[in-house]
């Protein structure tokens, strides 16, 4: 049986990704054992995951099988030699999981958001030496994530790892959760010794995004992936759309060529990937700006106002030029960039029809 601490260390040393896989929820003993058997036989999985207690947004949804699922995870360890992990959201969950010798626990986004619940979990974990993975909070708050890590590390647990599963935002995003890659990258700078794992299943919310999200995470230097796999995703009791079969999982790893290449070790390549992340965020923000401009255009049309208002634009440029100087940016850059953005905003406003 693999020791998870050793597995993490070896993966980081060899620059190979740590792979975590398994169903979103443990639904039945047969379902758990079938997918675990497949994943164990593949030799590609370092840690088997399955949710036992499922925090759901609204009552009436499947909230997990509860403690009986821990027996199934113990059986997975005994029969297939796969270390197992599950989510905990209360101190009681921690005590139950410890009884069944679960290898790793993860703390979900909702719990990371709540310092009171997190402290209760940390107290229950104190001195246990169990491995703990901490997902990012629901909202894009790096300090909240940092605080969660500090609370758990003070509890003197085993290996602590970070899971990036994306952030919930009000604005519409192509993925289920907005990546905000720069937050996880900045967090990893604060805790460079902690493995950083991407959860493309929850981040994308749809299996069609698994490859592009996983690929980007690997290129950015993430230490591993957590991918939800299910023997029959269409019948899954939770998050069916984002889960894949065992065969699809192996194909995903094959596509990713999970053993890394020398190019990933090149510091210039890593910096370029950081620039790519920043550029993606710029595009997202420009898109949001255009949506606001369209709303302004509709108001102007309704009030019979001119689309172009020179005095307002002059004030905007004056403010931006001054702010740009404070940031060491040239007047020419500010004028060029924001004139182009302004012209695009005007075009969007003039195209508004009833």
N, C-alpha and C positions, 0 to 999 in steps of 0.2 A: 504494500500500500504506500502511495506517495505521501510524503510529509509536505504540507502546503508551504511552510516557511522555506524549506529547502527548494521546493519547486519555484517559488518566486525568485529566490536568490539566483538559482541557476539560469532562469529565463533572462533576468536582467544582465547577468554576466555574459551570456552568449548572444545577447541582443535579439532574442526571440520573444514573440508575444506569448503572454500567459492567456490561455483560453478557458473561459468559463461558459458552460452551456447546460441547458435543461429547460423544462417547461416554465412558463410564467407561474402557473399554479400546480401544485400537486393535487390531482383530482381523484384518482383511484390508485390503488396499489398496482394494478395491472399497467396503467398508463405510465406510472413512474418507473417501474421495473423494465418495461419494454424500451423506453427511450434511453434509460441508463445503460442497459445491455448493449444497445447499438453504439452509444457514444464511447463506452469503455472499450469495445472491440475495435473502434477506429484508431485508438491510441493517440488521438488528437486533443483530448480534453484533460485539463489539469484539475478542474474543480466542477462538480455537478451542482447545479442550482435548482431550487424549486421553492416557490412561495407557499407557506403553510397558513400564515395569517395574512389576509389581504386587506389593507386599508382602502376602502372604496369611497368615492365621492358621494354617492347617494345610497340610502338603505335599500335593501331588496336585491342588490347585486351579489354575486358569489363572493363571499368573504373568506374563503379558504376552508379547509377541512379541519384545521386546528391541530392539536397535539398528536392525533393519530398519525398524521403525516410524518412526524419525527421518527416513528417506527419504520416507515418505508425508507427514509433516508439512511437510517442505521443499517437497514437491510441492503441498500445499495453499496454501502461501504464494505459490508461483510461479504457479499456475493461477487461484486465486481471490482473492489479495490479502489473505488473512486472517492476521494475526499468530497464532502458535501457542505453546502452553505444554504442558509435560509435567512429571511428577513425577520427582524424583531422590532417591535414598536413600543413595548412596555417592559418593565422590569420582570413581570411574570413570564413573558415570552423568553427572556434571557435565562431565567432559572429552569424553565422547561427544556430549552435547547441544551443547556449544560448537562442536564441529567442524561441526555441521549448522546453525549459526546460528539456533538456536531463540530466540524472542524473550523468553520468560519461563519460569522454572522455578518449580515449587512444591515445598515440603517438606511431606511428609505428617505426619499426627498421630503415627504410630509413631516417626518420625525426630525430630520435635520433642521427644519424650519422652526421647530419648537424647542427652545433651550431648556424649558422645564422638564419635558419628556426626556430629552437627551441626557440631562443630569441624572435622572432616575435610572436610566439605562446604564450610564457610566458607573454609578454607584453599585448596581447589580453586577457589573462586569469586573469590579475592582479585584485585581490580583489573580484573575482567572487564567491569564496567559492565552486566551482564545484569540484567534485572528479576527479582525474586524474591518469591514469595508464600509466607507461612508459616502453615500451619494450626495450630490450637490443639492442645496435647498431648492424649493420650488421657484423662488424668485431669484433673479440674478444679483445676489449679494455675496461678494467674496468674503466679507467680514463674518457673515453668518456661518459660512462654510468653514472658515478658519477657526471660529469659536467651537464648532462641533468637533473638529479634529483635536483641538487642544484639550477639550473635556475628556475625550476618549483616551488620548495618550497619557493623560494624568492618572487614568485608572489602572495603569501598569498592565495592559493587555499584551497580546502577542503582536504579530505583524499587522500594522495598520496600512490600509490601501485606500485610494480615492477612486470613486466612480463618477464619471461624467455622463449624465443621462439627459442633459438639456434642461432649459428653463421655461416655465410657463409665463407667457406674456399675453397682454390683451390684444395686441395687433396680430393680424393673420400672418402665418408663416407657412412655407411649403411643408416643413416638417411638423410633427405633432408638438415638439418642443424646440425652441430656438437654441442653437448650439452655443453661441457666444464663446467660441473657442478661446478667445483671449483671456477669459476669466479662469478657465482651467489651466491655461499655460502660466498665467501669473501665479496661481495658487501653487503650481508645481515648483515654481521658483522659490516660494516660501518654504516648501517641504520637499526638496529634491530627493531626499532619501526614501520617500514614500512612493510605491508604485501607483501609476495613474492608468486607470482602466476606462475604456469607453463602452457605454451601453447603447449600441446603435439601434437596438430594438425599441427601447422607450424613446430615444431621441427622435427617430424617424416616425414611429407609430405605424409604419407600413413596411412590409418586407421588401417592397420594390426599392427602398432607399438603403437597404443594408450594405450593399457593396460600396456605394459612393461615400457613405459616412464612415464605414470601417476603413476604407482605403485612406481617407483623409486623416483619420486618427493614427493609423500606422505611419503615414508619412510625417506626421507632426511629432513622432517619437513616443507615442503612448506605449505603455508597457503591456497592454493586453486588451482583450475584448470580452464582453459578456453578451452572448447571443441566445435568445430564447428559441428553444427547439421543442417540438411536440410531435408525437407519433401521428396525430391527425389534427392539424391546426384548425381546420374548418369547424370542428366540433368543440374547440377549446372553450372553457367556461369563463375565461378572461383574456382580453387582448388577443383575440384570434387573428386579427389582421396583421399583426407584427411578428407572428411566430412562423417558423419554417420546419420542414421535416428534417430528419437526420440526413437524408440524401442531399437535400438542398444545403444543409449546413456544411457538409464535406465539399460540395461544389463551390460554396462561398470561400472556404479556406484555400481551395485550389486556385480560384481567381485572384485572391489576394497575394498569393505566393508568400505565405505568412513568414517564412524564413527571410529575414531582411537582407538587403543588398548594401554594398559598400557606400552607395550614394547617400543613404540615410545617415551615415556617420560623418558626412562632409558638413562642416559647420556653415558653409555658405548655403548649402541646400536647406538646412534647417532655418536659416534666417530668411531665405526666399519663401519658405512655407509660412513663416510668420507674417511676411508681407502679404501673402495670398489671403490669410485670415483677415488681416486689416482691410484689404481691398474688398473682400466679401461683405464685411461689416459696413464699409462706406456705401456700397451699392444698396444694402438693406436700408440704410438711413436716408439715402437719396430717394428711394422708393417711397418711404414714409413721408418725406417732405413733399413729394409730388401729390400724394393723396391729400395732404393738408391744403396744398395749393388749389386742387380741384374743388375742395369744399369752399375755399375762399372765392373761387371763380363763380360758383353757384350763387353765393350770397351777393356778389357784385351784379350778376345778371338779374337776380330777383329785385335788387334795389336800383337797377338801371345805372350802375356806376361804370366808369371806364376801367378797362382791364389794366392798362399801364398807368401807374401813379408814380411820377418821377420823384416827388418829394420823399415819399416813403422809401424808394429805392436808394436815393442819395443818403438817407439816414442809415440804411442797412449797410451800405458800402463803407461809410465812415466808421461805423462801429466795428465791422469785420476787419478793416485795415488796421485799426488801432489794436484790436485783439491779436491779429496776426503778427504784428511787430513784437508784442509781448512774448509770443511763442517762437520768435526767431524766423518768421516766414516773410518772404519778400512781398512788397506791394504788388508786383507784377503777377506773382502766383495767385494771390488773393483775388485780384481783379479778373484774371483769366478764368479761374475755376468758378467763381461765383457768378460771373457774367453768363457763363455757359449754363449754369444751373437756373439762373433767373430767366434766361431765354426759353429754356425747356418748360419752366413753370408757366410763362406767358402762353406758350404754345398749347399747353394742357388746358389753360383757362379759356382761350379763344375757341377751342374745339368743343366746348360744352354746349349741348343742345338740350331743348326741353324734353 
